[in-house]
Amino acid sequence: MRDTLQSTAAAPVSEAAQPAPAPRRKRRRWPLAGLLGGVLVLFWLMMALFGPMVAPHEAGRIVDMDVFTPMTAKFPLGTDYLGRDMLSRILHGARYTVGVALLATLMASGSGLILGMSAAVWGGWLDMLVSRCLDTLSAMPSKMFALVVVAAFGSSVPVLVLSAGIIYTPGAYRIARSLAVGINAMDYVRIARARGESTAFIVREEILPNMTGPVLADFGLRFVFIVLLLSGLSFLGLGIQPPEADWGSLVRENIGGLAEGAPAVLMPALAIASLTIGVNMLIDNLGGFRRRAGGEG
């Protein structure tokens, strides 16, 4: 009887002593639109690097006597107004459309970030001088400024990169400055100053890491704007010059096939659209990527 009572009393204790089962970890679910956008952006970045290597033909080689041919197994994207393979032309043009726009965006966002943080941290006459100069620059329409620069110095890759980078520096500066001003007034920055930390340390360790997300989103938007600006200049004949061509040039030189719906004029436009849409989808879901990576790590 005593043994029965002891075993009955000990049963709840032994059950309570058992550790509770660990909660099941939720599977990470990344935003589908963001993943699709990332795949598109990564694809065109790879084509900008390796497109000429995987292109079936040389960019300027005439491979067919018929012009504006439809899509076939031999020519998946048809031929252009001279009988050149459009797939090869688009793959070769990716390095100009993506590469030139990426360099110009790095220039605009990088200079805007440096100037914006410097103006916000030091303030005073530096903030006033930089802000007024860039306000004057931003007052000029972007396409008019680009047309004047190209007309004065000619159309070349360095001129296109510099003109597009200068045009979009004021917008990047305003974003960076507004972010840095807000972060510079936070308590943890004041505590770092009270500890005697240097300005370089505060910028590197306190301000810049907290600006990363918005700056990356702004970088993506600047890239889209610059792609459209350069494509517009090429469509007007002021961008990349023959025999080389970017996607805007491909649309312009094959505009004669628009009436018959030739792939030669539609495919470069679709390439521009897929790149810009992919970048927009990616930057729209950057917040979702960061929340899932930070909340489930």
N, C-alpha and C positions, 0 to 999 in steps of 0.2 A: 504493500500500500504506500509506504514511504517512498519507495523507488518510483512509483507511478506519479506521485505528487511532485517529486523532484524533477522528473523528466518533463512533466507538463509545465512547470514553472520556468524551466530552462529553455523551453522551445522558443518563446517570444524573444528571449535575450539573444539567442543564437541567430534568429531571423533578423533582429534589429542590427546585430553586429555585421551582417553582410553589407558590403558597399552597394550603393544604388547604381543601377546601370547608367553608363555614360550616355548623355543625349546624342542622338544621331546627328552627324554633321550634315548640314544642307549642301547639296551640290551647287556649285557656282553656275549661275546662269548669266552669261554675258549678253548684252543687248544685241539682238539679231541685226538691227539696222547698223549698229556700230561695227559689228564683225564684217558685214557686207561692204561697208565703206572702207574698212581697213584692207580688205582683200583687193578692192579696186585700186586703192592708192598704192599698195605694195606691188600690184601687177604693173602699173604704169611706171613706177620707180625702177623695177627690174627691166622693163622695156627701154627706159632711158639709158640704162647702163649696158644692157646686152642685146638690145633690139637689132643693131646693125649686124651682130654676129649670127642671129637666128633668122634674119631676113632671107627669103629664098632667092632674091635677085639684088643686084646693085640698084641704088636709088635712081640713077639716071639712065638705066639701060632700057631700051625699047625692046619689049619681049613679044609684042603682038602687032600685027598690021592693022587690026581693027581698033577703033577708039571707043571709049565709053561702053565696053562690053559688060554684060551682066555677070553676076557671081557664078563661077563654075568651079569644078574640082581643081582645074589647073590654076585659076586665078580666083581665090576665095573671096576677094573684095573687088573684083573686076579690074579694068584698066582705066587709065586716065585719058586726057585729050590727045596724048602723043602715043598711046599704046604701052605705057609703062605700068608695071604691077603696082596696084594701090596698096596692097598689104606691105610690100617692101618700103613704099614711100611713107606710109604711116609709121612703121617701126623705126625708120631712119629719122623721121620728123619728131619722134617722141623725145629725143635727146635735146632738141632745141626748145620745144614747148615746155617740157617738164624741167629741163636743166636750167635754162635761162630764167624761168619764173622762180625756181628754187633759189638760185643765186641772188636774184633781186629781192626776194622775200627775206632771205637771211640778212642782207644788207639793211633793208628797211627796219625789220624787227630788232636786229642787233643794235643798230645805232639809236633807234627810238628807245629801247630798253636802257641803254647806257645813259643817254641824255636825260630820260625821265627820272631814273633813280638819282642821278647827280643833282638835278634841279630840286627834287623833293627832299633830299638829305641836307644839302648845303643851303638851298633857298637863297633869299636875298637877291643881289644883282644878277647872279648866275641864272636863277629861275626866271627873272624878268627878261633878261637878254635872250635866252634860248626860246622862251615861250613866244615873245614878240616876233622873232625871226621866223619861227616855224608857222606862226599864224599868218604871216605874210606869204609864205610859200604855199600854204594850204588854200589861200584865197584864189589862186589861179586854178582854172579847170585842168584836170589831170590830162585829158587827151590833148588839149591845146598846148600844154607845157611839153608833152612828149613830141608833138608835131614840130614845135619850134626847135627843140633840141636835135631831133633827127634831121631836120632841114638844115641846121647850122653845122652839124658835125658829121653828117652822113649816117647811114644805117649799117651798123656793125654790132656784133655781140656785146663788146664792152660798153658801147653807147647805150644800147637797149637796157642792159643791166643797170647802169648808173642812172639813167633817166627814170626807169620804173622804181628803183630803190629810193631815189630822192623824192619822187612823187608821194610815196606811201610812208615815208618817215614821219611826217607830222601826226598822222593818225595813230601810228604805233607809239609815238612819244606821249600823246595825250592819255592813251590807255595806261601806259607804264607809270606816268607821273601820278595819275589819280589813284592807282593801286598803291604806289609807294607812299604817297601822302597819308592815306588811310592807315597803312601798316606802321608807318613811322610814329603815329600818335598812339599806338597800342601800349599797354602797360609793360609787356615783356621787353619792348624796345627801350622804354624808360629805365627799366631795371638793369638792362645791359649797359646803358650809359652810366647809371649810378655805380655799377661795379667797376667802371673805368675802362670798359672795352673800347677798342679803337673803332673809328668809323668804318674802316674796311671790314673788320670782323662783324659789325652789326649788319652791314649790307650783305655780306656773304652768308652769314649764319641765321639772321633773323628776317630780313626783308625779302631777299631773293627767293628762298624756298617757299614762302607763302604767296608768291606771285606766279608760281609755275603754271598752275592750271589755267587761269585767265589768259596768261601770256601765250600759252600753247594754242588756246582757242582763237585768240586774235591772230596768231601766226597762220593758222589754217585759213581764216577769212582773207588775210592779206594775200596769201598764195592764190586763192580763187580770183580775187580782183586783178592780180597781176597777170594771171593766165588769160583772162578776158581782155585786158588792156593790150597785151602783146598780140593776141589773136586778132584783135580789131586793127592794130597797126599793120599786121601782115596782110589782112584782107584789103587794106587800102594801098598795099604795095610799099609800105615803109618799114616793114619788119625784116625778117630773115630774107636775104636776097638769093636769087637763083645763082648756081644750080642747086644750092641747098634750099630746104623748105621746112617750115613748121606746119602745124595743122591749119592755122589761119591762111597761110599761103596756098595750101592744098585746096581749101574751099574756094579761094579766089580764082585760081587758075583753072579750076574745073567747073566754074559757075555756068558754062555753056551747056552742061549736061543736066541742069536742073529741070528743064522742061520735059525731058524724057525719063526723069527719075533715076539717073545713073548713080550707081554706088560710089563713083569717084567723088561726087560732091556731098553725098550723104554721110559716108563713113568718117571722114575727118571731123564733121560736125558732131557725129555721135561720139567720137573719141573725146572731143572737148567736153561734151555734156557728161560723159561717164566719169571723167576725171574730176570735174567740178562737183558733181553730185556725190561722188565718193568721198571727197574731202569734207563736204558739208555734213554728210551722214556720220563721218568719223568724229568731227568736232562737236556735233550735237550730242553725241553719246559719251564724250569724255568724262562727264560727271558720273554716269552709270558705271563706267569701268573703274573709276577711282573709288566709288562707294563700295563696290563689291570686293575690290582688291583689299581695301582697308578694313571693311567690316567682317570679312570671313577669313582673314589671314591667321 
